[in-house]
Amino acid sequence: MPSTDVLVSICLPVRNGASRLEPVVQSILAQDHADLELIISDNASSDGTEDVCRALAAADRRIAYHRQPENIGLLNNFIAAMRLARGTFIRWVGDDDWLAPNCLSQSLEVLAADQRLILVTMGMAYVGDDGVTETADYRGRALASDDPIERFTEMLRLLNDSHLLIDPLYGLMRREAIMSIPRRNMLREDQIFAAKLALAGPWGHVHEVLGRRGWRDESRPVLARRLGVPAWTARAATMLQGCELLRWVRQADLDPDQRRRARKAVLRWYVGRQQLTMSHRARRLAGAARLGARRGVSGASGPAG
């Protein structure tokens, strides 16, 4: 059984989230693992976020509110929240998320049972902009392997298969195991960080759905603006992602054979991603062609001018 007095830090980066914050904060404070701190890093919000956060912090001593004097960017605010954390374990949450009351205790139980693990993922529900909720649950074993390349290869496979199966960035992590992993602000940085986590150590998983997240299907140009990265990177996102993965493979603590296997895994991922891209384009073109044909038939059958 996990210790009940181990400190867990929940890191909540936010910008202009006044209308969304209270439900996620209340779900965190309602955890059945009581020894926790909630770190709120406010990225220079211009709405009423500061007032909401200060009121919440005044009502519960477990909340620590920090306001950035200027906008430091989305990724840097995530990192800032982590660096303020004091817990043995940390977990990020979004400002429109929700956690089940047993989210932390269930995750801690898995971590306590296996000291190899650097993080524990869990079943999640995702709510789209249309209000539809989707859930999926990872059933593989490769991410628990002692072989870093087996874990890395599996994570790259999952990146091409489905974003819903597993969400390591919102798992419960050993703080000391992830603090030193560098992050670079770029498109798909979350996917790159997930691959770095797979190389860093084995993962556990709780099959129960223990949280809910909002999911927005945003285009690459929109994401580039949100992240504050050059617009041209939206057109080269896959190539840049592959280059960053290979750069990390060169830097990671791997032996020559592991490095070779990791490079092959990146190549397989890249080929698979390109095939997915071509398939999506073909479907869009086919859809546009069908729509054009229907409009042509409608125009031809209409009254003569």
N, C-alpha and C positions, 0 to 999 in steps of 0.2 A: 504493500500500500504506500502511496506517496505521502511525504511529510506534509502535515497541515500547516506548518509554519514556514514553508519555503516561499520567498517573496516572488511574485509574478508581476511583471510590468506590462501593462497594456498601453500601447503607443498609438495615439489618435492624432494624426496630422489633419489639419482642417484649414480651409480658406473659404470664407463666406458661406458657412454652413449653419447659420443661426436657426433656420427653419427645420433642420434635419437632425440636430445633435442630440436632443434630449432622449429619444427612444434608445439609441445605441448606448448612451451613458448609463441609463437606468438598467439596461440588460447587463452591463459590465458590473455595476454595483450590486446586482442581484445574484452574482456567482456564488455557488455553494463552497467554493474555495475562498476563504475570507481574507487571506494574507496577500493583498494585491495593492498595486498603485496604478492609477490612471494618469498617464502623462499626456496632456493636451498641448500640442504645438500649433499655435495659431499663426498662420503665414500672412501676417499684416492684413487681416480681413477688413473690408470696408463696409460691412453690414453690421448687424447687431451681435455678431459672434462673441466679441469680447465681453459684452454685458451678460450674455447667456452663460459663458464659461465661468466668469467670476462669481456669478450667483450659484452655479453648481459646486464650485470649489469651496465656497463659504459654507455650503450645507453638508459637505462630506470631506473629512480630512484626508481621505485616500486620493483625492484629486489634486494634481499639481498642474497649474495653468502657466504656460509660458507663451509670450507673444513676441513674434519676430518684428523688429522695428521696420523692416521693409520686406518686400516679396523676394524670397530666396529661391523660388521655384519648387515645383511639385516634388521631385526626387530629393532635393536637399532638405525639404521639410520632413520627409520620412526619416532621413538619416539623422536630422537634428533631434527628432523625438526619441529615436533609439539611443542616442548618445546621452540623453538626459535620464535614461532608465537606470535603476539600481538593482533590479531583480536578477535572480539566477536564471530565470526564463523570461522571454519577451514574446509578445504577439502584437502585430499591427492590426488595426481595425480601420475601416473607412467610416466617414461621418454619416453614412446611410446604412450601415451594417446593423446586424442584430446577432447576439450570442445566446445560445440556450444556457439555462442556469448551471448545467453540468459540463459546459464546454471545457473549462480549465481543469476540473478535477478528473475528467475522463482522459484528457491528454496527459496530465501529470502521472496518471496511473501507468500509462504505456511507457513513458520516459523512465519511471522508477523501476520498471521491470527489466529494462535493457539499457545499461549504461553506455552502450555503443552509440545510441541514437543521438543525433544532433537536433532533430525536429520531429514533430508529429503533425501529420495532416489529418483531415477529417472530412466526412461527408458535408457538402454544402448545398444550399438552395440558392439559385440565382434568379432574380426578378428582373425581367427585361423592361425596356421603356414602354412596351405594350401591356405590362402588368402580368404577363404570363410567367409562371415559375417553372424552372427546369431543375432537375436534380440528377446527379449521376454519382456513381461510387467506384473508386479504383479498387480492383481486386487482385492486382499483380503482387509479386513478391520481390521483383528485381531491385526496387529502391531500398530494400532492407539488406541487400547483399554487402559483404565485406569488400567486394571488388569495386573500386571507384568507377571503372570504365563500364561495368555492367549497369551501374546506377546512372551514369552519364548517358549511355546509349538509350536506356529506357526513358529518361526524361526528354531527350530529343525526339524519340518516337511519339511520346504523348503530346509534345508541342504541335505536331502535325496531325494527330488524331482528333483531339478534342480539348478545348479549354475548360470543359466542365468536369473532367474526370478527377483532377487533383489540383490543388491550389496551394503550393508550398509557401508562397509569400505571406499567406494568412494562416500559417500553422503556428504551433507553439514551439519556440526555438531555444536552445541553450545559448545564452547571450555571448559567452566567451568563445563559442565555436563560430559565430558569424560576424563578430565585431570587426575582424580584420579583413573581411572579404571586400575588396573595393567595388564601387559601383560607378558607372559612367552615364551621364545624362544623354540618352539617345532613344530613338524609337525601338520598341521591343526590349527595353532594358530589363523589364520584369522577367521575360523569358530567358534572357542571358543570366540573370541572377539565379533563377531556378536551376539552370544547368551548373552554375558554380556551386550551388548548395549541394547538388547531387555528387559532385566531386569531393566535397568537404567531408561527408560522412553519411552513414546509413540513416534511413528515415523509418518511423513507425506510422501507423495509420489507424484511425478510429472509423469504423464503417457507419456509425450512427451519424445522421445529419445534425450537426451541432451549431450551425450558424446560417445566416442568410446575408447575401450581398446583392446590391444593385449591379446590373450589368448593362453597359451602354456599348452598342456596336458602332464605334466611331471610325470614320475614314482615317487613313494615314495622314493626310494634310491637316485634318482637325486635331489629331493627336500631336502632330508636330507643333502646332500653335500652342496647345495646352502645355507642352513640355518646354517650349521656348527653344527648340532646336531649328536649324536651317530648313527652309521649306524643301530644298532639293533632296534632303535625305529621305523624304517620303517616297521618292521614285527609286531609291536604291536601298530600301530597308533590309531586304533579304541579304543582299551582298554585304552590307555593313554588319549585319548580325553575324553572318558567317565569319567575317574577318575578326570580329571581337571574340567569338568563340575560339577560333584558332589562336588568337593572341593569348587567351587565358590558358589554353592547353600548353602553350610554350612556357608559361610562367608557373603553372601548378606543380606541386611536388609529386612528380610521376617518374617512373623509370622509363627507359627508352621503349620497351615493348608496350607499356601502357600508353605512352604518348602516340605511338603509331596507331594503336587501336582507337584512341580518342579521335585522331585526325580522320580515320576512316568513318567513324560514327558521324562526324560533322559533314563529311562528303555525302553520306547516305541521307542525312537530314536535309541538306541543301537540294539534292536531286528530288527528294520527295516534296519539298516545299515548292520547287519550280513546277513540278507536275500538278500539284494542287492549284497553283496560280493559273496555269494553262487551262485546266479543267474548268475553273471558275469563269475565265474569260470566254471559253467556248459556250458555256451555258448562257452567259449574258448576251453573246452575239446571237445565239439561237433564239433566245427570247425576244430580242429586238427584231430579228427577221420575222418571227411569227406575228409580232404586233404590226410590223409594216405590211405584211401580207393581208392581215385582217382589215387594216385601214384601206388598203388598195381595193380589196373586194367590196368594201362598203362604199367607197367612192365610185366604183364602176357601176354599181347597181342603183345608185341614186338617180334622181331626175336629171335630165339633160339640161345644160345651161343655155 
